[in-house]
Amino acid sequence: MNSKKSTAVIYISNMSEDVWPFISAMSSSYERESEIQENARLSEHDLYNFFGCDDCLIILPMPPDPHFYQYFRSLSKNQNFTVMPTKIHTGEISKDILNDIEIMDEIERFASNYSKVKLISYTASEQFIKLSSYIQNKYKNIVLAESPSEADSWVVDFYGSKSGIRQLSQQFKADEPDFKMAGGLITVGIVNSAKIAANMYIKNGGIVLKTNKGHSGAGIIIYKPGDLSRNYNDCEKSILQSLDGEKYWQEFPIILEKYIEPNNHIGWAYPNIEFKIHQKGRIEMLYYCTCRITDKGVFKGIEIHENVLPDKISAQLIDTGYFIGEKYAEEGYRGYFDVDFITAKNNHLFVTESNIRRTGGTHVYYLAKALYGDNFMHDIYSLSNNLYNLKTINSIKSENLFTILEPVMFSSRKMEGCIITGTSLLAQKAYGYVIFGRTALRARKIEVEMETLLTRFG
């Protein structure tokens, strides 16, 4: 008689691997290490992808804050839930795991105790694919549940890059007219790129420069009307100086895009939609939302509700998203992806990029679904901030944060309030949260109350 339990999950939080060439090309060793550490601290919110799920091994690049982890477990009530950090963290966690005897032993224990183990990750990086191949060769009951095969894994880096999604748009613009991007070029080399960019800026009054695969606002330069001189020589010199400051501008293709003034007078200047492609190729829409983006293009969080976008806009997102998903699926991709848009002042939508991985909103989706069910987009308004920067003069310890915010914390009786999604970021005076409210007004009111409580702390 087989006494093994049925199914378990092993999850690897490998955010830095998604943009490892970009991180490796950073000129400053301090900024490079800061990026790796910030991504590691953000891994705490990955726990909410498994809110209420049992029989999980979650491998993180660093230990979660003890106070936060105790808080998470008290909310989630997970059973047989193990979190293990790697002994060292280089940024390439898949390689770190192979050199970590305790984690490899725990993987073996899971393989022995369960008839089937699903191996999943934040992103199907090159490092993860190699690790998964090694593990699968050793344990036949460990399967890739949300990743492409090694032969099809090229899709992740190609279409997940700024140049790849632009080429896809150009290839199929006749088949899907709504799949449009801002006018632009793919260039190589900072000297010629600066010359072309200067001409584009003078002609159009603004320009956006993107490295091929940046991360959460890093690797993007936005010049708005009035930011640069209209004199060509001065304009070209300013752009070249900006590009000359980082090695990655010289090492990777540069995307030059016409600047689109976002319609910030509406609540949906930056729409987004996320999907999952299942192992047999079925495409599932998870949610649509608006992104919370800073003036410098840095992603902070999302807002989810069925009415967060006008019906016409949400329909366009869904149609374009499914079209793109069909192309990814045909090429063999399996797993999560999203499509980012920008809304111009004439309310026309333009695709800006596609992330071929889990996203900064995936954990919000799973948390909302666990708490409110499949109709969460109708029943509750969700807003998040993955990296809320504290404005207080004094630093705050994690145990104090929970005490300070107690009046606005999530209540299982009211089914509203703030849920903390990470406190390791307090080392850089930040933390993450998700707020649920019955209406948009109510959710934003809770957020304002949260900020007021922090201000009183000083």
VOTOR-608273 format. One line per 5 residues: number of its first residue (from 1); for each residue x, y, z of N, C-alpha, C. Coordinates in steps of 0.1 Angstrom, whole numbers, plus 5000, padded with zeros to 4 digits. Example, Ala and Ser with C-alpha at 12.3 -4.5 7.8 and 13.67 -1.06 7.14 Angstrom:
# VOTOR-608273
1) 5132,4943,5078,5123,4955,5078,5132,4967,5078  5128,4978,5071,5137,4989,5071,5129,5000,5079;
END
This chain:
# VOTOR-608273
1) 5008,4988,5000,5000,5000,5000,5009,5013,5000  5006,5022,4991,5013,5034,4990,5009,5044,5001  5018,5048,5010,5014,5057,5021,5017,5071,5018  5022,5074,5006,5026,5088,5003,5014,5097,5002  5015,5109,5006,5005,5119,5004,5004,5122,4989;
6) 4993,5129,4984,4991,5130,4970,5000,5140,4963  4998,5153,4966,5005,5164,4959,5011,5174,4968  5023,5179,4964,5029,5190,4972,5035,5200,4962  5039,5212,4967,5045,5222,4958,5058,5227,4964  5068,5228,4955,5080,5235,4958,5081,5247,4950;
11) 5082,5259,4957,5083,5272,4950,5096,5278,4953  5102,5284,4942,5115,5290,4943,5113,5305,4939  5116,5314,4948,5115,5328,4946,5128,5334,4940  5128,5335,4927,5140,5338,4920,5139,5351,4912  5134,5362,4918,5131,5374,4911,5143,5380,4904;
16) 5155,5380,4911,5167,5386,4905,5171,5379,4892  5168,5366,4891,5172,5358,4879,5165,5363,4867  5153,5369,4869,5145,5374,4857,5153,5384,4849  5161,5392,4856,5168,5403,4850,5183,5402,4853  5188,5390,4854,5202,5388,4859,5212,5395,4850;
21) 5211,5394,4836,5221,5401,4828,5221,5416,4830  5209,5422,4833,5208,5436,4836,5215,5439,4849  5212,5431,4859,5218,5434,4872,5233,5433,4871  5238,5422,4864,5252,5420,4863,5259,5431,4856  5252,5438,4847,5258,5449,4839,5258,5463,4846;
26) 5252,5463,4858,5252,5476,4865,5266,5480,4869  5269,5493,4866,5283,5498,4868,5287,5499,4882  5278,5503,4891,5281,5504,4905,5278,5491,4913  5289,5486,4919,5287,5474,4927,5278,5476,4939  5277,5488,4944,5268,5491,4955,5253,5491,4950;
31) 5251,5497,4938,5237,5496,4933,5233,5482,4928  5243,5475,4924,5240,5461,4920,5236,5452,4932  5244,5454,4943,5240,5447,4955,5227,5451,4961  5225,5464,4960,5212,5470,4965,5200,5464,4958  5201,5463,4945,5191,5457,4937,5188,5442,4941;
36) 5199,5435,4943,5198,5421,4947,5191,5420,4960  5195,5428,4970,5189,5428,4983,5175,5432,4983  5172,5442,4975,5158,5447,4975,5149,5436,4969  5153,5429,4959,5145,5418,4953,5144,5407,4963  5154,5404,4971,5153,5394,4981,5143,5398,4992;
41) 5143,5410,4996,5134,5415,5006,5119,5414,5001  5118,5417,4988,5104,5417,4982,5099,5403,4982  5107,5393,4983,5103,5379,4982,5093,5375,4993  5092,5382,5004,5083,5379,5014,5068,5379,5009  5065,5388,5000,5051,5389,4995,5048,5376,4987;
46) 5058,5369,4982,5055,5356,4975,5048,5346,4983  5049,5347,4997,5042,5338,5005,5027,5338,5003  5022,5350,4999,5007,5352,4997,5002,5345,4985  5011,5341,4976,5007,5333,4965,5002,5319,4969  5005,5316,4982,5001,5302,4987,4993,5304,5000;
51) 4986,5315,5001,4977,5318,5012,4967,5307,5014  4967,5300,5025,4957,5289,5028,4961,5276,5021  4973,5275,5014,4977,5263,5008,4985,5254,5017  4983,5241,5017,4990,5232,5025,5001,5225,5017  5010,5218,5024,5020,5209,5018,5029,5217,5008;
56) 5035,5227,5013,5044,5236,5004,5058,5237,5010  5068,5238,5001,5081,5241,5005,5084,5254,4997  5086,5265,5004,5089,5278,4998,5104,5281,5001  5111,5283,4990,5125,5286,4991,5128,5300,4987  5132,5308,4997,5135,5322,4996,5149,5325,4996;
61) 5153,5337,4990,5167,5341,4990,5172,5346,5004  5163,5349,5013,5167,5353,5026,5156,5350,5036  5159,5349,5049,5148,5345,5059,5138,5356,5060  5125,5352,5061,5115,5363,5063,5116,5368,5077  5112,5381,5078,5112,5387,5092,5104,5379,5101;
66) 5109,5375,5113,5101,5366,5122,5088,5371,5126  5087,5384,5129,5074,5390,5132,5064,5389,5121  5069,5392,5109,5060,5391,5097,5056,5377,5095  5065,5367,5096,5062,5354,5093,5051,5348,5103  5053,5352,5115,5043,5348,5125,5029,5354,5122;
71) 5029,5366,5117,5017,5373,5113,5011,5366,5101  5019,5362,5091,5014,5356,5079,5008,5342,5083  5014,5334,5091,5009,5321,5095,4996,5322,5103  4995,5332,5111,4983,5334,5119,4971,5337,5110  4974,5344,5099,4963,5348,5089,4960,5336,5080;
76) 4970,5329,5075,4968,5320,5065,4964,5306,5069  4968,5302,5081,4964,5289,5087,4970,5277,5078  4981,5279,5071,4986,5269,5063,4991,5257,5071  4989,5245,5066,4994,5233,5072,5006,5227,5064  5015,5220,5071,5027,5214,5064,5033,5225,5055;
81) 5036,5236,5060,5041,5248,5052,5055,5251,5057  5065,5249,5048,5079,5251,5052,5085,5262,5044  5092,5271,5051,5099,5282,5044,5114,5280,5047  5122,5279,5037,5136,5278,5039,5144,5288,5030  5153,5296,5037,5161,5305,5029,5174,5298,5026;
86) 5180,5302,5015,5193,5296,5011,5204,5301,5021  5214,5293,5023,5225,5297,5032,5232,5309,5027  5234,5310,5014,5240,5322,5009,5231,5327,4998  5232,5340,4995,5224,5346,4984,5232,5354,4975  5235,5349,4963,5243,5356,4953,5234,5364,4943;
91) 5221,5362,4944,5212,5367,4934,5207,5357,4924  5215,5346,4922,5212,5335,4914,5208,5323,4923  5196,5324,4928,5191,5314,4939,5191,5300,4934  5189,5298,4921,5188,5284,4916,5202,5278,4917  5213,5285,4915,5226,5280,4917,5229,5278,4932;
96) 5224,5288,4940,5226,5287,4955,5220,5274,4960  5208,5270,4955,5201,5259,4960,5210,5246,4958  5216,5245,4946,5224,5233,4943,5235,5231,4952  5240,5242,4958,5251,5242,4968,5247,5242,4982  5233,5241,4985,5228,5241,4998,5223,5227,5002;
101) 5231,5220,5010,5228,5206,5014,5215,5205,5021  5212,5214,5030,5199,5213,5038,5187,5214,5028  5187,5223,5019,5176,5225,5010,5175,5213,5001  5186,5208,4995,5185,5197,4987,5180,5184,4994  5184,5183,5007,5178,5172,5015,5163,5174,5017;
106) 5159,5186,5019,5144,5189,5020,5137,5186,5008  5143,5189,4996,5136,5185,4983,5135,5170,4982  5146,5163,4986,5145,5148,4986,5134,5143,4995  5132,5150,5007,5122,5145,5016,5108,5147,5010  5106,5158,5003,5093,5161,4997,5091,5150,4986;
111) 5101,5147,4978,5100,5137,4968,5096,5124,4973  5102,5121,4985,5099,5108,4992,5085,5107,4998  5080,5118,5003,5068,5118,5010,5055,5120,5002  5057,5125,4990,5045,5128,4981,5046,5121,4968  5034,5117,4963,5034,5110,4951,5037,5119,4939;
116) 5034,5132,4940,5036,5141,4930,5040,5155,4936  5051,5161,4931,5056,5174,4936,5057,5183,4924  5050,5194,4925,5050,5205,4915,5061,5215,4918  5070,5216,4909,5081,5225,4910,5078,5238,4902  5077,5249,4909,5074,5262,4903,5083,5273,4908;
121) 5082,5284,4900,5092,5295,4904,5085,5308,4900  5092,5319,4904,5087,5333,4901,5089,5335,4886  5100,5330,4880,5103,5331,4866,5110,5319,4861  5107,5315,4849,5114,5303,4843,5127,5308,4837  5136,5312,4846,5149,5317,4842,5158,5306,4836;
126) 5169,5310,4830,5179,5300,4825,5184,5292,4837  5187,5298,4848,5192,5292,4860,5182,5282,4865  5169,5286,4866,5159,5277,4871,5157,5265,4862  5157,5267,4849,5155,5256,4840,5166,5245,4841  5179,5250,4844,5190,5240,4846,5188,5233,4859;
131) 5184,5240,4870,5181,5234,4883,5170,5224,4882  5159,5228,4875,5148,5218,4874,5152,5206,4866  5160,5207,4856,5165,5196,4848,5172,5186,4857  5181,5191,4866,5189,5183,4875,5179,5176,4885  5170,5184,4891,5161,5178,4901,5152,5167,4895;
136) 5147,5170,4883,5138,5160,4876,5145,5147,4872  5157,5149,4868,5165,5137,4865,5167,5128,4878  5168,5134,4889,5170,5127,4902,5157,5122,4908  5146,5130,4906,5134,5126,4913,5123,5126,4902  5118,5114,4898,5109,5113,4887,5095,5118,4890;
141) 5092,5120,4902,5078,5124,4906,5078,5140,4908  5089,5146,4905,5089,5161,4906,5087,5166,4892  5076,5174,4890,5073,5179,4876,5072,5194,4875  5075,5199,4863,5074,5213,4861,5059,5216,4858  5053,5224,4867,5038,5227,4866,5035,5240,4859;
146) 5044,5249,4859,5041,5263,4854,5052,5269,4846  5059,5260,4839,5071,5265,4831,5071,5258,4817  5078,5265,4808,5080,5258,4795,5091,5248,4796  5091,5239,4785,5102,5230,4785,5115,5237,4782  5126,5231,4784,5139,5237,4781,5140,5242,4767;
151) 5135,5234,4757,5135,5238,4743,5127,5251,4740  5117,5253,4748,5108,5265,4746,5110,5276,4755  5120,5275,4764,5123,5285,4774,5128,5298,4769  5132,5298,4756,5137,5311,4750,5126,5321,4749  5114,5317,4749,5102,5327,4749,5103,5337,4760;
156) 5108,5332,4772,5108,5340,4784,5117,5353,4782  5129,5351,4778,5138,5362,4776,5135,5370,4763  5130,5363,4753,5128,5370,4740,5116,5380,4741  5104,5374,4744,5092,5382,4745,5091,5390,4758  5098,5386,4768,5099,5394,4780,5108,5406,4779;
161) 5114,5408,4768,5123,5419,4766,5116,5430,4758  5121,5442,4759,5114,5454,4753,5114,5452,4737  5125,5447,4732,5126,5445,4718,5118,5434,4713  5116,5423,4721,5109,5411,4716,5094,5414,4715  5088,5421,4725,5074,5424,4724,5071,5434,4713;
166) 5081,5443,4710,5079,5453,4699,5079,5446,4686  5088,5436,4684,5088,5428,4672,5075,5420,4670  5070,5415,4681,5057,5408,4680,5046,5417,4675  5046,5429,4681,5036,5439,4677,5037,5442,4662  5049,5444,4657,5051,5448,4643,5047,5436,4634;
171) 5049,5424,4639,5046,5412,4630,5031,5410,4629  5023,5414,4639,5009,5410,4639,5000,5422,4639  5005,5434,4636,4997,5446,4637,4985,5446,4628  4986,5439,4616,4975,5438,4607,4965,5428,4612  4969,5418,4619,4959,5408,4625,4952,5413,4637;
176) 4959,5421,4645,4953,5426,4657,4956,5441,4658  4947,5450,4652,4950,5464,4652,4952,5471,4665  4945,5465,4676,4946,5471,4689,4959,5468,4696  4967,5458,4690,4980,5455,4695,4990,5465,4690  4990,5477,4695,4999,5487,4690,5008,5493,4701;
181) 5019,5498,4697,5029,5503,4706,5033,5517,4701  5038,5525,4710,5043,5539,4706,5054,5537,4695  5054,5547,4685,5064,5546,4675,5078,5546,4681  5086,5538,4675,5100,5537,4680,5109,5529,4672  5122,5528,4677,5132,5520,4670,5140,5512,4680;
186) 5146,5501,4675,5155,5493,4683,5169,5497,4678  5178,5502,4687,5191,5506,4683,5202,5499,4691  5214,5500,4687,5226,5494,4694,5237,5505,4694  5243,5506,4706,5254,5516,4707,5249,5529,4712  5256,5535,4722,5251,5547,4728,5253,5560,4720;
191) 5263,5560,4711,5266,5572,4703,5255,5574,4693  5252,5564,4685,5242,5566,4675,5228,5567,4681  5226,5560,4692,5213,5560,4699,5210,5574,4704  5221,5581,4709,5219,5595,4714,5216,5604,4703  5222,5602,4691,5219,5611,4679,5204,5609,4675;
196) 5200,5596,4674,5187,5593,4669,5177,5599,4679  5180,5597,4692,5171,5601,4703,5169,5616,4703  5180,5623,4701,5180,5638,4700,5170,5643,4689  5172,5637,4678,5163,5641,4667,5148,5637,4670  5146,5626,4676,5132,5622,4679,5126,5632,4690;
201) 5135,5636,4700,5130,5645,4710,5126,5658,4704  5135,5664,4696,5132,5677,4690,5120,5676,4681  5118,5665,4674,5106,5664,4665,5093,5662,4673  5094,5654,4683,5081,5650,4690,5079,5657,4703  5090,5663,4709,5088,5670,4721,5090,5661,4734;
206) 5094,5649,4732,5097,5640,4743,5101,5626,4738  5108,5619,4746,5112,5605,4742,5114,5597,4755  5113,5583,4752,5115,5574,4763,5126,5564,4758  5137,5562,4766,5147,5553,4763,5147,5541,4773  5147,5529,4767,5146,5517,4776,5157,5507,4772;
211) 5163,5502,4783,5173,5491,4780,5164,5478,4778  5170,5468,4772,5162,5457,4766,5154,5450,4777  5159,5449,4789,5152,5442,4799,5156,5448,4813  5149,5459,4816,5152,5465,4829,5142,5459,4839  5141,5466,4851,5133,5460,4862,5126,5471,4870;
216) 5113,5472,4870,5105,5481,4879,5110,5495,4878  5112,5500,4866,5116,5514,4865,5131,5516,4863  5139,5506,4867,5154,5507,4865,5156,5504,4850  5165,5511,4844,5168,5509,4830,5159,5516,4820  5153,5527,4825,5144,5535,4817,5146,5550,4820;
221) 5147,5558,4809,5149,5572,4810,5138,5579,4803  5131,5588,4810,5119,5595,4804,5123,5610,4803  5122,5615,4790,5124,5629,4788,5111,5635,4783  5105,5643,4792,5092,5649,4789,5094,5662,4781  5084,5668,4775,5085,5681,4769,5091,5691,4779;
226) 5101,5698,4775,5108,5708,4783,5119,5704,4791  5122,5690,4792,5133,5685,4800,5146,5688,4793  5147,5688,4780,5159,5689,4772,5159,5702,4763  5171,5706,4760,5172,5717,4750,5167,5713,4737  5161,5723,4729,5156,5720,4716,5168,5722,4706;
231) 5179,5726,4711,5191,5727,4702,5197,5713,4701  5199,5708,4689,5203,5694,4686,5216,5691,4694  5227,5699,4693,5239,5695,4699,5238,5694,4714  5231,5704,4721,5229,5703,4735,5221,5691,4739  5210,5689,4731,5201,5677,4734,5209,5664,4733;
236) 5216,5662,4722,5224,5650,4720,5234,5648,4731  5241,5658,4735,5251,5658,4746,5245,5653,4759  5233,5659,4762,5226,5655,4775,5222,5640,4775  5217,5636,4764,5213,5622,4763,5225,5612,4763  5235,5616,4756,5247,5607,4756,5253,5606,4771;
241) 5253,5617,4778,5258,5617,4792,5250,5607,4800  5237,5607,4798,5228,5598,4806,5231,5584,4803  5233,5581,4790,5236,5567,4786,5250,5562,4789  5259,5572,4790,5273,5568,4793,5275,5564,4808  5265,5567,4816,5267,5564,4831,5265,5550,4835;
246) 5259,5541,4826,5257,5527,4830,5261,5518,4819  5268,5507,4823,5273,5498,4813,5262,5491,4805  5250,5489,4811,5240,5481,4804,5235,5488,4792  5236,5502,4791,5232,5509,4779,5241,5505,4767  5253,5502,4770,5263,5498,4760,5262,5484,4756;
251) 5258,5475,4766,5258,5461,4763,5246,5455,4757  5235,5462,4758,5222,5456,4753,5215,5466,4743  5206,5461,4735,5199,5469,4726,5192,5480,4734  5190,5492,4727,5183,5503,4733,5170,5505,4725  5159,5507,4732,5146,5509,4726,5143,5524,4727;
256) 5141,5531,4716,5138,5545,4716,5123,5547,4712  5115,5552,4721,5101,5553,4719,5096,5567,4719  5086,5570,4711,5080,5583,4712,5073,5585,4725  5075,5596,4732,5069,5598,4745,5054,5600,4743  5046,5593,4751,5032,5594,4752,5028,5601,4765;
261) 5022,5612,4764,5017,5618,4777,5005,5610,4782  5007,5605,4794,4996,5596,4800,4985,5605,4804  4973,5600,4803,4961,5607,4807,4959,5605,4822  4966,5613,4830,4966,5612,4845,4953,5618,4851  4945,5624,4843,4932,5629,4848,4922,5619,4850;
266) 4925,5607,4845,4916,5595,4847,4922,5586,4857  4915,5576,4862,4921,5567,4872,4927,5555,4866  4929,5555,4852,4934,5542,4846,4944,5546,4835  4954,5554,4839,4964,5558,4829,4973,5546,4826  4975,5536,4835,4984,5525,4833,4976,5512,4835;
271) 4968,5508,4825,4961,5495,4827,4970,5483,4825  4966,5472,4831,4974,5460,4830,4965,5448,4831  4969,5437,4825,4961,5425,4826,4971,5413,4827  4967,5403,4835,4976,5391,4838,4969,5379,4834  4976,5369,4828,4971,5356,4824,4980,5345,4829;
276) 4974,5333,4828,4982,5321,4831,4979,5311,4819  4990,5306,4813,4989,5296,4803,4992,5282,4810  4982,5274,4810,4983,5261,4817,4991,5251,4808  4994,5240,4814,5003,5230,4808,4998,5225,4794  4985,5224,4793,4980,5219,4780,4977,5230,4770;
281) 4981,5243,4774,4979,5254,4765,4967,5262,4767  4959,5259,4777,4947,5267,4779,4951,5281,4785  4945,5291,4780,4949,5305,4785,4938,5310,4794  4942,5313,4806,4932,5318,4816,4935,5332,4820  4925,5341,4819,4927,5355,4824,4925,5355,4839;
286) 4935,5361,4846,4934,5361,4860,4927,5374,4865  4931,5385,4860,4925,5398,4865,4930,5409,4856  4923,5420,4855,4928,5432,4850,4929,5443,4861  4937,5453,4859,4939,5463,4870,4944,5476,4864  4946,5485,4873,4954,5497,4869,4967,5496,4878;
291) 4978,5501,4872,4991,5500,4879,4993,5514,4886  5000,5513,4897,5004,5526,4904,5018,5528,4901  5020,5538,4892,5033,5541,4887,5038,5555,4890  5050,5557,4894,5056,5570,4897,5059,5578,4884  5062,5591,4886,5065,5599,4874,5077,5594,4867;
296) 5086,5587,4874,5098,5582,4868,5097,5568,4862  5084,5563,4862,5081,5550,4856,5084,5538,4866  5084,5541,4879,5087,5530,4888,5074,5524,4893  5073,5511,4892,5061,5503,4896,5060,5503,4911  5048,5506,4916,5046,5505,4931,5036,5494,4935;
301) 5025,5493,4927,5014,5484,4931,5003,5484,4921  4992,5479,4924,4980,5478,4915,4967,5481,4923  4957,5483,4915,4943,5484,4920,4934,5475,4911  4927,5466,4918,4919,5456,4911,4904,5457,4915  4896,5458,4905,4881,5457,4906,4875,5457,4892;
306) 4863,5451,4891,4857,5449,4878,4854,5463,4872  4852,5473,4880,4849,5486,4875,4861,5496,4875  4873,5491,4877,4884,5499,4878,4888,5505,4864  4882,5499,4853,4884,5503,4839,4870,5504,4833  4868,5514,4823,4856,5514,4816,4855,5501,4808;
311) 4842,5497,4805,4840,5484,4798,4847,5483,4785  4847,5494,4777,4854,5494,4764,4869,5491,4766  4875,5497,4776,4889,5496,4778,4893,5481,4783  4885,5476,4793,4887,5463,4798,4886,5453,4787  4876,5455,4778,4873,5445,4767,4885,5445,4757;
316) 4891,5457,4755,4903,5458,4746,4915,5451,4753  4917,5453,4766,4928,5446,4773,4926,5431,4771  4914,5426,4774,4912,5412,4773,4914,5406,4759  4909,5413,4749,4911,5408,4735,4926,5408,4731  4933,5419,4734,4947,5420,4731,4955,5410,4739;
321) 4952,5409,4752,4959,5399,4760,4958,5385,4756  4946,5381,4752,4944,5367,4747,4951,5365,4734  4951,5375,4725,4958,5374,4713,4973,5372,4715  4979,5380,4724,4993,5378,4727,4996,5365,4734  4987,5361,4743,4988,5348,4749,4988,5336,4740;
326) 4979,5337,4729,4979,5326,4719,4992,5325,4712  4999,5336,4709,5012,5336,4703,5022,5329,4712  5022,5333,4725,5031,5327,4735,5029,5312,4736  5016,5308,4737,5013,5294,4738,5017,5286,4726  5015,5292,4714,5019,5285,4702,5035,5282,4702;
331) 5042,5291,4708,5057,5290,4709,5061,5281,4720  5051,5275,4728,5055,5266,4738,5056,5272,4752  5053,5285,4754,5054,5290,4767,5043,5285,4776  5046,5282,4789,5036,5279,4799,5040,5286,4812  5029,5291,4818,5031,5299,4830,5024,5313,4830;
336) 5029,5322,4837,5022,5335,4839,5028,5345,4829  5020,5355,4825,5025,5367,4818,5015,5378,4820  5020,5390,4818,5011,5401,4818,5014,5410,4806  5005,5420,4804,5007,5430,4794,5004,5444,4800  5014,5453,4799,5013,5466,4804,5008,5475,4793;
341) 5000,5485,4796,4995,5495,4786,4997,5509,4792  4996,5519,4783,4995,5533,4787,4984,5539,4780  4976,5548,4787,4965,5554,4781,4969,5569,4777  4968,5572,4764,4972,5585,4760,4961,5595,4763  4963,5608,4761,4954,5618,4764,4941,5617,4756;
346) 4942,5611,4744,4930,5608,4736,4923,5595,4739  4928,5589,4750,4923,5576,4756,4926,5564,4747  4935,5566,4737,4940,5554,4730,4950,5546,4738  4949,5533,4737,4958,5524,4745,4970,5520,4736  4981,5520,4743,4994,5515,4737,5000,5505,4746;
351) 5004,5493,4741,5012,5483,4748,5026,5489,4751  5030,5487,4763,5044,5492,4767,5054,5481,4769  5049,5469,4775,5058,5458,4776,5049,5446,4781  5056,5434,4781,5050,5422,4786,5060,5415,4795  5056,5411,4807,5064,5404,4816,5061,5389,4815;
356) 5070,5380,4811,5068,5366,4810,5072,5359,4823  5064,5361,4833,5067,5355,4846,5055,5359,4855  5056,5355,4868,5047,5361,4878,5050,5376,4879  5041,5383,4885,5043,5398,4885,5042,5403,4899  5043,5417,4899,5041,5423,4912,5027,5424,4917;
361) 5018,5418,4909,5004,5417,4913,4998,5403,4915  5006,5393,4912,5002,5379,4913,4998,5376,4927  5006,5380,4937,5002,5376,4951,4990,5383,4955  4987,5395,4950,4974,5402,4953,4962,5394,4948  4964,5389,4936,4953,5381,4930,4950,5369,4939;
366) 4961,5361,4942,4959,5349,4950,4953,5352,4964  4958,5362,4970,4953,5366,4983,4938,5370,4983  4934,5378,4973,4920,5382,4971,4911,5371,4968  4916,5362,4960,4908,5350,4956,4906,5341,4968  4917,5339,4976,4916,5331,4988,4906,5336,4998;
371) 4905,5349,5000,4897,5356,5010,4882,5358,5005  4881,5361,4992,4867,5365,4987,4862,5355,4976  4869,5346,4972,4864,5336,4962,4866,5341,4948  4861,5333,4938,4863,5336,4924,4857,5349,4919  4847,5355,4926,4841,5367,4922,4847,5379,4930;
376) 4860,5378,4934,4866,5389,4942,4866,5402,4934  4867,5402,4921,4868,5414,4913,4854,5422,4914  4844,5415,4917,4831,5421,4919,4828,5425,4933  4833,5417,4942,4829,5418,4956,4838,5427,4965  4850,5430,4960,4860,5438,4969,4869,5446,4960;
381) 4873,5458,4965,4882,5466,4958,4896,5464,4965  4906,5460,4957,4919,5457,4962,4929,5467,4957  4938,5472,4966,4949,5481,4961,4961,5477,4969  4972,5478,4963,4985,5473,4969,4996,5483,4966  5006,5482,4975,5019,5489,4973,5030,5480,4978;
386) 5038,5475,4968,5049,5465,4972,5061,5472,4979  5062,5485,4977,5074,5492,4982,5069,5506,4987  5062,5506,4998,5057,5519,5003,5069,5525,5011  5073,5537,5007,5085,5544,5014,5079,5552,5026  5085,5549,5037,5081,5556,5049,5085,5570,5049;
391) 5077,5579,5053,5080,5593,5053,5084,5598,5068  5084,5588,5077,5087,5591,5091,5102,5594,5092  5105,5603,5102,5119,5605,5105,5126,5594,5112  5118,5588,5121,5123,5577,5129,5121,5564,5122  5131,5555,5123,5129,5541,5118,5119,5533,5126;
396) 5113,5523,5119,5103,5515,5126,5107,5501,5126  5106,5494,5137,5108,5480,5137,5095,5473,5134  5097,5460,5129,5085,5453,5124,5074,5451,5135  5079,5448,5147,5069,5445,5157,5061,5458,5161  5068,5470,5159,5061,5483,5162,5052,5486,5150;
401) 5055,5482,5138,5047,5485,5127,5033,5479,5128  5032,5467,5133,5019,5460,5134,5011,5467,5146  5018,5472,5156,5011,5479,5167,5006,5492,5162  5014,5500,5155,5010,5513,5150,4998,5512,5141  4998,5502,5132,4987,5500,5122,4975,5492,5126;
406) 4975,5488,5139,4965,5479,5144,4951,5484,5141  4948,5498,5142,4934,5503,5139,4929,5500,5125  4939,5499,5115,4934,5497,5101,4937,5483,5096  4942,5474,5105,4946,5461,5100,4933,5453,5096  4935,5443,5087,4924,5435,5082,4917,5428,5093;
411) 4904,5429,5092,4895,5423,5102,4887,5411,5095  4888,5399,5100,4881,5388,5094,4866,5390,5097  4862,5398,5106,4848,5400,5109,4842,5410,5099  4849,5421,5096,4845,5431,5086,4849,5427,5072  4859,5419,5071,4865,5415,5058,4870,5427,5050;
416) 4876,5437,5057,4882,5448,5052,4895,5451,5059  4903,5460,5053,4915,5464,5061,4928,5462,5054  4939,5465,5061,4952,5464,5055,4959,5451,5059  4965,5444,5050,4973,5432,5052,4988,5435,5048  4997,5434,5058,5011,5436,5055,5016,5424,5047;
421) 5024,5428,5036,5029,5417,5028,5044,5416,5028  5051,5424,5037,5065,5423,5038,5071,5434,5047  5079,5430,5056,5086,5440,5065,5101,5439,5065  5107,5430,5058,5121,5430,5056,5126,5443,5050  5117,5449,5042,5120,5462,5035,5122,5473,5045;
426) 5118,5471,5058,5120,5482,5067,5134,5486,5069  5143,5477,5065,5158,5480,5065,5161,5491,5056  5152,5494,5046,5154,5506,5037,5142,5515,5039  5136,5515,5051,5125,5524,5054,5113,5522,5044  5109,5510,5042,5098,5507,5034,5091,5494,5038;
431) 5079,5492,5033,5072,5479,5036,5062,5477,5025  5056,5465,5024,5045,5462,5015,5032,5460,5021  5021,5462,5014,5008,5460,5019,4998,5458,5008  4987,5452,5012,4975,5451,5003,4963,5456,5012  4955,5464,5006,4943,5470,5013,4930,5465,5006;
436) 4921,5460,5013,4908,5456,5008,4897,5465,5014  4888,5470,5005,4877,5478,5009,4865,5474,5001  4853,5476,5006,4841,5473,4999,4839,5481,4986  4845,5493,4987,4844,5502,4975,4858,5508,4973  4860,5515,4962,4873,5522,4960,4875,5533,4970;
441) 4864,5540,4973,4865,5551,4983,4869,5546,4996  4863,5534,5000,4866,5528,5013,4880,5524,5014  4885,5517,5003,4899,5512,5003,4909,5524,5004  4906,5535,4997,4915,5546,4997,4914,5553,5011  4903,5553,5017,4902,5559,5030,4910,5551,5040;
446) 4910,5538,5039,4918,5530,5048,4933,5533,5046  4937,5535,5033,4951,5538,5030,4955,5552,5036  4946,5562,5035,4949,5575,5041,4950,5574,5056  4941,5566,5062,4942,5564,5077,4955,5557,5081  4959,5548,5073,4972,5541,5075,4984,5552,5075;
451) 4984,5560,5065,4994,5570,5064,4993,5580,5076  4981,5583,5080,4980,5592,5092,4986,5586,5104  4983,5573,5106,4989,5567,5118,5004,5567,5118  5010,5565,5106,5024,5565,5105,5030,5579,5108  5022,5590,5103,5027,5603,5105,5027,5607,5120;
456) 5017,5602,5127,5016,5605,5142,5028,5598,5149  5033,5587,5143,5045,5581,5150,5057,5589,5148  5058,5597,5137,5069,5606,5135,5080,5601,5127;
END
